[in-house]
Amino acid sequence: MIFNLTYDEWLLDEPDDDVRSMLLELLERRYDTTSTVFCTQYAKKDWHQRRGSGVHADAIVDRIVHNTIWITTGEMNMREHMSTATR
């Protein structure tokens, strides 16, 4: 049985090498097999850098951006908005 996976707060924290390796392996096993949902407030153009660049970042982002359905909900980053609103 294969389950859908939702990765909430995608790119919030910069992963270390172990997390990048685990994520790459997970995405490789799920690619073209089942759904993986990534929820983030960061623009696609920033994903590679936020994954730490390098070969692992290339492979991870490559497996996400191909064969993907994109749902964009706007340009506002609520974290930035709320941090300035509460000051």
All heavy atoms as an XYZ file, in Angstrom:
724
protein
N       0.842     -1.170      0.000
C       0.000      0.000      0.000
C       0.899      1.249      0.000
O       1.838      1.339      0.788
C      -0.901     -0.013      1.229
C      -1.783      1.209      1.325
S      -2.824      1.208      2.796
C      -4.081      0.080      2.278
N       0.616      2.187     -0.871
C       1.396      3.423     -0.968
C       0.530      4.588     -0.497
O      -0.614      4.725     -0.896
C       1.864      3.662     -2.412
C       2.773      2.501     -2.841
C       2.593      4.983     -2.523
C       3.191      2.555     -4.268
N       1.094      5.406      0.363
C       0.375      6.531      0.922
C       0.851      7.840      0.314
O       2.009      7.968     -0.078
C       0.601      6.611      2.444
C       0.045      5.435      3.174
C       0.848      4.357      3.486
C      -1.286      5.403      3.535
C       0.340      3.265      4.160
C      -1.809      4.320      4.205
C      -0.988      3.239      4.515
N      -0.056      8.807      0.255
C       0.340     10.155     -0.137
C       1.130     10.764      1.010
O       0.926     10.431      2.170
C      -0.886     11.009     -0.444
C      -1.618     10.504     -1.656
O      -1.023      9.924     -2.555
N      -2.911     10.704     -1.693
N       2.021     11.674      0.683
C       2.862     12.319      1.678
C       2.749     13.828      1.510
O       2.810     14.334      0.392
C       4.320     11.891      1.497
C       5.362     12.611      2.342
C       5.188     12.257      3.819
C       6.764     12.248      1.871
N       2.557     14.530      2.620
C       2.541     15.994      2.595
C       3.725     16.493      3.395
O       3.911     16.110      4.545
C       1.239     16.552      3.197
O       0.142     16.069      2.424
C       1.235     18.070      3.170
N       4.536     17.310      2.763
C       5.700     17.908      3.404
C       5.344     19.366      3.652
O       5.467     20.209      2.773
C       6.917     17.773      2.493
C       8.245     18.005      3.147
C       9.267     17.080      2.997
C       8.510     19.133      3.901
C      10.503     17.288      3.580
C       9.728     19.346      4.482
C      10.725     18.419      4.317
O      11.945     18.631      4.888
N       4.869     19.654      4.856
C       4.450     21.004      5.216
C       5.668     21.803      5.671
O       6.632     21.247      6.193
C       3.408     20.945      6.325
C       2.643     22.251      6.481
O       2.697     23.094      5.569
O       1.989     22.411      7.516
N       5.619     23.096      5.484
C       6.719     23.988      5.847
C       7.990     23.638      5.079
O       9.099     23.750      5.592
C       6.980     23.968      7.355
C       5.787     24.358      8.195
C       5.358     25.816      8.023
O       6.055     26.600      7.350
O       4.306     26.176      8.570
N       7.837     23.212      3.822
C       8.953     22.887      2.947
C       9.897     24.078      2.878
O       9.468     25.204      2.657
C       8.413     22.512      1.571
C       9.388     22.379      0.464
C       9.437     23.165     -0.649
C      10.419     21.407      0.313
N      10.433     22.745     -1.466
C      11.059     21.659     -0.902
C      10.867     20.355      1.105
C      12.131     20.900     -1.366
C      11.925     19.599      0.654
C      12.542     19.869     -0.569
N      11.153     23.858      3.127
C      12.234     24.843      3.050
C      12.335     25.767      4.253
O      13.110     26.712      4.231
C      12.132     25.683      1.764
C      12.113     24.892      0.468
C      11.744     25.804     -0.701
C      13.436     24.225      0.235
N      11.577     25.510      5.287
C      11.636     26.374      6.463
C      13.006     26.288      7.131
O      13.591     27.297      7.503
C      10.540     25.996      7.455
C      10.381     26.936      8.644
C      10.043     28.348      8.186
C       9.300     26.415      9.564
N      13.532     25.070      7.268
C      14.849     24.872      7.869
C      15.818     24.350      6.823
O      15.441     23.570      5.957
C      14.776     23.849      9.005
C      13.879     24.322     10.131
O      13.959     25.516     10.480
O      13.105     23.505     10.647
N      17.078     24.748      6.931
C      18.095     24.219      6.024
C      18.536     22.850      6.542
O      18.965     22.728      7.680
C      19.293     25.153      5.949
C      20.302     24.725      4.917
C      21.404     25.733      4.724
O      21.148     26.934      4.859
O      22.535     25.295      4.463
N      18.425     21.811      5.709
C      18.754     20.465      6.180
C      20.255     20.204      6.199
O      21.010     20.821      5.453
C      18.076     19.569      5.143
C      18.150     20.377      3.891
C      17.954     21.809      4.338
N      20.669     19.257      7.036
C      22.061     18.823      7.010
C      22.195     17.720      5.958
O      21.226     17.336      5.301
C      22.523     18.363      8.389
C      21.717     17.195      8.934
O      21.051     16.482      8.155
O      21.762     16.986     10.160
N      23.393     17.198      5.779
C      23.642     16.193      4.742
C      22.811     14.928      4.933
O      22.339     14.346      3.962
C      25.125     15.825      4.694
C      25.978     16.937      4.090
O      25.418     17.780      3.340
O      27.190     16.966      4.360
N      22.618     14.494      6.183
C      21.825     13.285      6.437
C      20.374     13.470      6.007
O      19.777     12.583      5.402
C      21.873     12.901      7.917
C      23.236     12.382      8.341
O      24.001     11.917      7.467
O      23.534     12.446      9.551
N      19.816     14.624      6.311
C      18.425     14.898      5.938
C      18.307     15.004      4.421
O      17.357     14.481      3.827
C      17.901     16.175      6.634
C      16.546     16.570      6.088
C      17.846     15.967      8.133
N      19.265     15.668      3.768
C      19.242     15.761      2.302
C      19.302     14.373      1.668
O      18.573     14.083      0.718
C      20.387     16.640      1.801
C      20.059     18.107      1.765
C      21.102     18.891      0.991
N      22.360     18.966      1.707
C      22.668     19.923      2.577
N      21.810     20.875      2.826
N      23.839     19.922      3.178
N      20.155     13.509      2.171
C      20.274     12.145      1.632
C      18.976     11.364      1.822
O      18.517     10.666      0.912
C      21.423     11.404      2.309
O      22.640     12.005      1.980
N      18.386     11.466      3.014
C      17.128     10.779      3.286
C      16.016     11.301      2.376
O      15.237     10.530      1.816
C      16.732     10.965      4.760
C      15.444     10.274      5.182
S      13.891     11.168      4.904
C      14.171     12.744      5.641
N      15.950     12.617      2.195
C      14.924     13.208      1.349
C      15.094     12.777     -0.100
O      14.117     12.444     -0.773
C      14.964     14.733      1.471
C      13.919     15.503      0.696
C      12.509     15.071      1.101
C      14.095     16.995      0.922
N      16.320     12.750     -0.583
C      16.577     12.306     -1.949
C      16.132     10.858     -2.141
O      15.474     10.528     -3.126
C      18.061     12.465     -2.290
C      18.479     12.000     -3.675
C      17.686     12.726     -4.761
C      19.972     12.209     -3.860
N      16.462      9.996     -1.202
C      16.064      8.588     -1.280
C      14.538      8.446     -1.254
O      13.950      7.684     -2.019
C      16.685      7.796     -0.125
C      16.310      6.340     -0.103
C      16.885      5.554     -1.256
O      17.933      5.952     -1.798
O      16.272      4.528     -1.632
N      13.894      9.192     -0.383
C      12.437      9.161     -0.288
C      11.791      9.606     -1.602
O      10.882      8.950     -2.116
C      11.972     10.066      0.854
C      10.477     10.186      1.082
C       9.904      8.855      1.544
C      10.190     11.284      2.079
N      12.277     10.705     -2.152
C      11.709     11.207     -3.404
C      11.972     10.255     -4.563
O      11.112     10.084     -5.441
C      12.278     12.590     -3.719
C      11.811     13.702     -2.792
C      12.546     14.998     -3.093
C      10.320     13.902     -2.891
N      13.134      9.642     -4.576
C      13.456      8.683     -5.630
C      12.491      7.498     -5.594
O      11.998      7.054     -6.624
C      14.896      8.190     -5.470
C      15.336      7.244     -6.546
C      15.380      7.862     -7.925
O      15.581      9.084     -8.060
O      15.190      7.095     -8.899
N      12.189      7.009     -4.420
C      11.271      5.868     -4.285
C       9.830      6.231     -4.646
O       9.076      5.399     -5.123
C      11.313      5.318     -2.877
C      12.600      4.617     -2.556
C      12.652      4.169     -1.123
N      13.929      3.577     -0.837
C      14.071      2.377     -0.288
N      13.019      1.666      0.026
N      15.265      1.903     -0.053
N       9.452      7.485     -4.423
C       8.070      7.901     -4.661
C       7.849      8.437     -6.077
O       6.728      8.512     -6.550
C       7.682      8.977     -3.648
C       7.723      8.484     -2.200
C       7.374      9.582     -1.236
N       6.014     10.026     -1.411
C       4.945      9.390     -0.930
N       5.085      8.297     -0.230
N       3.737      9.867     -1.140
N       8.914      8.801     -6.773
C       8.808      9.444     -8.081
C       8.010      8.580     -9.055
O       8.266      7.400     -9.222
C      10.206      9.728     -8.642
C      10.188     10.607     -9.866
C      10.002     11.974     -9.731
C      10.320     10.074    -11.132
C       9.974     12.798    -10.845
C      10.294     10.889    -12.250
C      10.118     12.246    -12.103
O      10.082     13.064    -13.201
N       7.025      9.190     -9.693
C       6.148      8.526    -10.673
C       5.379      7.344    -10.094
O       4.936      6.472    -10.831
C       6.940      8.068    -11.897
C       6.959      9.120    -12.989
O       6.167     10.074    -12.924
O       7.777      8.985    -13.918
N       5.241      7.300     -8.756
C       4.539      6.204     -8.121
C       3.334      6.685     -7.327
O       2.267      6.086     -7.381
C       5.484      5.438     -7.164
O       6.624      5.025     -7.909
C       4.819      4.245     -6.553
N       3.524      7.760     -6.578
C       2.471      8.268     -5.709
C       2.642      9.768     -5.508
O       3.639     10.351     -5.926
C       2.498      7.521     -4.358
O       1.348      7.893     -3.606
C       3.752      7.813     -3.579
N       1.674     10.368     -4.847
C       1.667     11.820     -4.668
C       2.505     12.256     -3.481
O       2.485     11.633     -2.424
C       0.238     12.316     -4.433
O      -0.570     11.999     -5.528
N       3.241     13.337     -3.687
C       3.951     14.012     -2.613
C       3.610     15.490     -2.744
O       3.792     16.069     -3.801
C       5.474     13.807     -2.723
O       5.754     12.417     -2.820
C       6.193     14.391     -1.520
N       3.090     16.068     -1.674
C       2.659     17.472     -1.682
C       3.662     18.286     -0.878
O       3.970     17.947      0.260
C       1.251     17.615     -1.058
C       0.821     19.072     -1.012
C       0.244     16.773     -1.832
N       4.168     19.355     -1.484
C       5.093     20.259     -0.811
C       4.391     21.586     -0.586
O       3.930     22.218     -1.536
C       6.351     20.479     -1.651
C       7.186     19.245     -1.784
C       6.942     18.326     -2.788
C       8.207     19.006     -0.892
C       7.699     17.187     -2.896
C       8.982     17.860     -0.997
C       8.714     16.948     -2.005
N       4.309     22.015      0.667
C       3.676     23.282      1.022
C       4.768     24.239      1.486
O       5.519     23.923      2.412
C       2.669     23.088      2.153
S       1.403     21.875      1.788
N       4.859     25.393      0.843
C       5.898     26.349      1.193
C       5.461     27.755      0.840
O       4.575     27.954      0.017
C       7.222     26.015      0.485
O       8.242     26.893      0.959
C       7.092     26.155     -1.025
N       6.104     28.710      1.469
C       5.870     30.108      1.138
C       7.030     30.680      0.338
O       7.063     31.860      0.049
C       5.663     30.916      2.416
C       4.408     30.526      3.154
C       4.154     31.406      4.358
O       4.527     32.564      4.389
N       3.509     30.845      5.361
N       7.986     29.842     -0.038
C       9.150     30.304     -0.781
C       8.958     30.097     -2.277
O       8.399     29.092     -2.709
C      10.406     29.574     -0.305
C      10.751     29.924      1.117
C      10.401     29.092      2.161
C      11.394     31.123      1.414
C      10.692     29.425      3.471
C      11.684     31.465      2.717
C      11.335     30.614      3.736
O      11.618     30.959      5.033
N       9.464     31.030     -3.055
C       9.350     30.969     -4.512
C      10.182     29.814     -5.068
O      11.241     29.486     -4.526
C       9.816     32.286     -5.128
N       9.720     29.213     -6.170
C      10.428     28.100     -6.806
C      11.877     28.466     -7.127
O      12.763     27.640     -6.997
C       9.719     27.683     -8.093
C       8.443     26.939     -7.861
C       7.819     26.523     -9.173
C       7.036     27.672     -9.741
N       6.270     27.335    -10.936
N      12.096     29.711     -7.515
C      13.447     30.136     -7.899
C      14.427     30.071     -6.732
O      15.633     30.001     -6.932
C      13.423     31.536     -8.500
C      13.037     32.627     -7.515
C      13.037     34.007     -8.176
C      12.598     35.094     -7.247
N      13.422     35.267     -6.062
N      13.941     30.032     -5.510
C      14.800     29.995     -4.318
C      15.010     28.591     -3.757
O      15.791     28.405     -2.822
C      14.212     30.878     -3.213
C      14.098     32.327     -3.623
O      14.927     32.779     -4.439
O      13.173     33.004     -3.136
N      14.330     27.599     -4.296
C      14.369     26.258     -3.725
C      15.766     25.660     -3.717
O      16.199     25.093     -2.729
C      13.428     25.334     -4.475
C      11.981     25.568     -4.176
C      11.415     26.696     -3.645
C      10.918     24.661     -4.391
N      10.063     26.538     -3.529
C       9.731     25.296     -3.978
C      10.867     23.376     -4.904
C       8.505     24.671     -4.053
C       9.643     22.758     -4.987
C       8.470     23.399     -4.562
N      16.464     25.755     -4.828
C      17.780     25.124     -4.936
C      18.736     25.681     -3.881
O      19.412     24.924     -3.179
C      18.351     25.325     -6.342
C      19.627     24.614     -6.568
N      20.846     25.219     -6.406
C      19.871     23.332     -6.922
C      21.792     24.348     -6.663
N      21.235     23.189     -6.974
N      18.768     26.972     -3.752
C      19.654     27.597     -2.772
C      19.253     27.212     -1.345
O      20.099     26.934     -0.508
C      19.648     29.112     -2.928
C      20.561     29.815     -1.950
C      20.502     31.316     -2.092
O      19.671     31.857     -2.815
N      21.392     31.994     -1.407
N      17.960     27.179     -1.068
C      17.494     26.842      0.285
C      17.733     25.372      0.626
O      17.755     25.011      1.790
C      16.029     27.194      0.457
C      15.809     28.717      0.421
C      14.500     29.105      1.014
N      14.378     28.748      2.392
C      14.842     29.463      3.430
N      15.514     30.566      3.222
N      14.637     29.044      4.668
N      17.925     24.525     -0.370
C      18.261     23.121     -0.123
C      19.758     22.956      0.098
O      20.225     21.852      0.291
C      17.859     22.224     -1.291
C      16.428     21.818     -1.328
C      15.980     21.089     -0.079
N      15.439     22.058      0.861
C      15.198     21.872      2.126
N      15.434     20.744      2.688
N      14.726     22.814      2.891
N      20.522     24.036      0.035
C      21.947     23.970      0.300
C      22.796     23.895     -0.952
O      23.992     23.650     -0.869
N      22.174     24.081     -2.127
C      22.866     23.983     -3.416
C      23.554     22.632     -3.540
O      23.246     21.708     -2.816
C      23.840     25.150     -3.591
O      23.129     26.373     -3.533
N      24.464     22.481     -4.475
C      25.203     21.229     -4.641
C      24.415     20.133     -5.327
O      23.289     20.325     -5.776
N      25.032     18.972     -5.404
C      24.487     17.833     -6.137
C      23.179     17.318     -5.532
O      22.228     17.032     -6.251
C      25.534     16.688     -6.192
C      24.960     15.444     -6.847
C      26.770     17.152     -6.927
N      23.131     17.204     -4.202
C      21.895     16.732     -3.569
C      20.736     17.695     -3.848
O      19.616     17.259     -4.129
C      22.068     16.563     -2.055
C      22.671     15.269     -1.666
N      23.966     15.168     -1.232
C      22.162     14.013     -1.662
C      24.224     13.903     -0.973
N      23.154     13.178     -1.224
N      20.996     18.973     -3.750
C      19.948     19.960     -4.028
C      19.479     19.848     -5.469
O      18.277     19.914     -5.744
C      20.455     21.369     -3.733
N      20.413     19.673     -6.407
C      20.046     19.485     -7.816
C      19.107     18.307     -7.976
O      18.058     18.404     -8.622
C      21.288     19.217     -8.682
C      22.178     20.423     -8.869
O      21.702     21.557     -8.648
O      23.351     20.225     -9.235
N      19.473     17.185     -7.385
C      18.687     15.961     -7.538
C      17.321     16.075     -6.869
O      16.311     15.628     -7.422
C      19.466     14.781     -6.963
N      17.279     16.664     -5.688
C      16.012     16.816     -4.966
C      15.057     17.714     -5.742
O      13.905     17.357     -6.005
C      16.255     17.369     -3.549
C      16.941     16.313     -2.684
C      14.941     17.825     -2.908
C      17.502     16.847     -1.385
N      15.530     18.896     -6.120
C      14.674     19.846     -6.839
C      14.263     19.264     -8.188
O      13.111     19.423     -8.614
C      15.373     21.210     -6.975
C      14.577     22.145     -7.873
C      15.572     21.840     -5.594
N      15.161     18.560     -8.860
C      14.851     17.949    -10.149
C      13.682     16.975    -10.030
O      12.784     16.957    -10.862
C      16.079     17.233    -10.695
C      15.855     16.687    -12.081
O      15.488     17.475    -12.974
O      16.035     15.469    -12.280
N      13.646     16.185     -8.980
C      12.570     15.210     -8.792
C      11.253     15.858     -8.400
O      10.200     15.274     -8.573
C      12.981     14.164     -7.767
C      13.921     13.143     -8.365
C      14.719     12.402     -7.337
N      15.642     11.454     -7.952
C      16.793     11.772     -8.516
N      17.176     13.032     -8.581
N      17.569     10.857     -9.032
N      11.329     17.066     -7.878
C      10.097     17.757     -7.488
C       9.507     18.544     -8.658
O       8.304     18.493     -8.898
C      10.355     18.707     -6.299
C      10.789     17.900     -5.077
C       9.111     19.536     -5.993
C      11.290     18.756     -3.943
N      10.322     19.278     -9.396
C       9.782     20.221    -10.376
C       9.312     19.566    -11.671
O       8.534     20.153    -12.403
C      10.777     21.358    -10.704
C      11.109     22.157     -9.466
C      12.035     20.841    -11.355
N       9.758     18.351    -11.959
C       9.304     17.659    -13.166
C       8.106     16.787    -12.812
O       8.049     16.207    -11.733
C      10.436     16.822    -13.755
C      11.611     17.652    -14.162
N      11.557     18.539    -15.214
C      12.838     17.779    -13.628
C      12.721     19.152    -15.320
N      13.521     18.713    -14.360
N       7.163     16.716    -13.722
C       5.962     15.910    -13.504
C       5.177     16.425    -12.293
O       4.783     15.674    -11.414
C       6.346     14.438    -13.314
C       5.172     13.512    -13.492
O       4.177     13.887    -14.103
N       5.261     12.310    -12.953
N       4.977     17.739    -12.253
C       4.381     18.403    -11.099
C       3.165     19.220    -11.497
O       3.100     19.782    -12.581
C       5.432     19.341    -10.452
O       6.510     18.550     -9.993
C       4.860     20.129     -9.314
N       2.225     19.300    -10.594
C       1.096     20.221    -10.713
C       1.349     21.327     -9.704
O       1.527     21.060     -8.514
C      -0.244     19.511    -10.411
C      -0.484     18.404    -11.426
C      -1.378     20.527    -10.394
C      -1.660     17.508    -11.072
N       1.386     22.569    -10.172
C       1.671     23.715     -9.295
C       0.371     24.411     -8.933
O      -0.466     24.664     -9.799
C       2.580     24.719     -9.998
C       3.917     24.161    -10.325
C       4.298     23.615    -11.509
C       5.035     24.074     -9.457
N       5.594     23.197    -11.429
C       6.076     23.462    -10.180
C       5.262     24.441     -8.136
C       7.322     23.224     -9.626
C       6.508     24.203     -7.599
C       7.523     23.596     -8.336
N       0.209     24.734     -7.669
C      -0.926     25.525     -7.205
C      -0.345     26.728     -6.478
O       0.274     26.579     -5.425
C      -1.848     24.722     -6.262
C      -2.389     23.500     -6.993
C      -2.965     25.615     -5.728
C      -3.147     22.537     -6.120
N      -0.503     27.891     -7.056
C       0.028     29.111     -6.465
C      -1.113     29.858     -5.797
O      -2.158     30.086     -6.408
C       0.675     30.000     -7.548
O       1.679     29.223     -8.215
C       1.304     31.226     -6.946
N      -0.908     30.241     -4.553
C      -1.969     30.906     -3.797
C      -1.689     32.386     -3.562
O      -2.377     33.017     -2.785
C      -2.178     30.212     -2.444
O      -0.960     30.245     -1.716
C      -2.640     28.782     -2.638
N      -0.674     32.908     -4.214
C      -0.380     34.327     -4.083
C       1.086     34.577     -3.818
O       1.881     33.660     -3.680
N       1.430     35.834     -3.760
C       2.828     36.229     -3.597
C       3.182     36.603     -2.164
O       4.350     36.762     -1.834
C       3.133     37.421     -4.510
C       2.954     37.116     -5.985
C       3.942     36.074     -6.470
O       5.111     36.114     -6.038
O       3.543     35.218     -7.274
N       2.204     36.760     -1.290
C       2.472     37.240      0.062
C       3.053     36.129      0.924
O       2.533     35.021      0.958
C       1.212     37.780      0.728
C       1.472     38.318      2.131
S      -0.002     38.881      2.974
C      -0.421     40.297      1.994
N       4.138     36.427      1.625
C       4.715     35.518      2.601
C       4.143     35.906      3.958
O       4.463     36.956      4.505
C       6.243     35.643      2.592
C       6.900     34.674      3.538
O       6.463     34.480      4.672
N       7.978     34.069      3.072
N       3.280     35.064      4.504
C       2.585     35.403      5.748
C       3.531     35.537      6.931
O       3.281     36.318      7.836
C       1.499     34.379      6.051
C       0.301     34.496      5.119
S      -0.449     36.148      5.125
C      -1.135     36.220      6.759
N       4.627     34.787      6.951
C       5.588     34.944      8.046
C       6.170     36.350      8.057
O       6.272     36.984      9.096
C       6.713     33.928      7.913
C       6.383     32.644      8.548
C       7.600     31.739      8.612
N       7.111     30.420      8.902
C       6.590     29.605      8.008
N       6.523     29.970      6.764
N       6.130     28.441      8.357
N       6.585     36.819      6.888
C       7.129     38.175      6.791
C       6.062     39.204      7.135
O       6.316     40.166      7.855
C       7.688     38.425      5.395
C       8.924     37.622      5.090
C       9.375     37.771      3.655
O       8.761     38.548      2.890
O      10.343     37.087      3.281
N       4.867     39.000      6.631
C       3.766     39.925      6.884
C       3.446     40.006      8.375
O       3.313     41.095      8.933
C       2.529     39.496      6.108
C       1.304     40.301      6.403
N       1.156     41.596      5.961
C       0.187     39.984      7.102
C      -0.014     42.061      6.391
N      -0.615     41.106      7.088
N       3.343     38.870      9.038
C       2.993     38.853     10.473
C       4.131     39.383     11.341
O       3.879     39.996     12.358
C       2.620     37.429     10.911
C       1.335     36.931     10.251
S      -0.092     38.010     10.507
C      -0.382     37.746     12.250
N       5.377     39.175     10.939
C       6.490     39.666     11.746
C       6.547     41.194     11.728
O       6.902     41.816     12.716
C       7.824     39.078     11.289
O       8.193     39.607     10.041
N       6.172     41.803     10.618
C       6.165     43.269     10.563
C       4.889     43.842     11.171
O       4.889     44.939     11.692
C       6.319     43.783      9.122
O       5.271     43.259      8.320
C       7.672     43.380      8.550
N       3.798     43.064     11.137
C       2.527     43.545     11.681
C       2.513     43.569     13.203
O       1.796     44.361     13.812
C       1.381     42.664     11.178
N       3.316     42.709     13.837
C       3.295     42.628     15.302
C       4.326     43.546     15.956
O       4.421     43.584     17.171
C       3.584     41.179     15.753
O       4.848     40.752     15.241
C       2.475     40.242     15.301
N       5.085     44.267     15.187
C       6.089     45.169     15.758
C       5.499     46.469     16.196
O       4.568     46.995     15.819
C       7.195     45.444     14.750
C       8.022     44.221     14.518
C       9.108     44.526     13.559
N       9.786     43.267     13.241
C      10.766     43.175     12.419
N      11.237     44.227     11.811
N      11.317     42.026     12.178
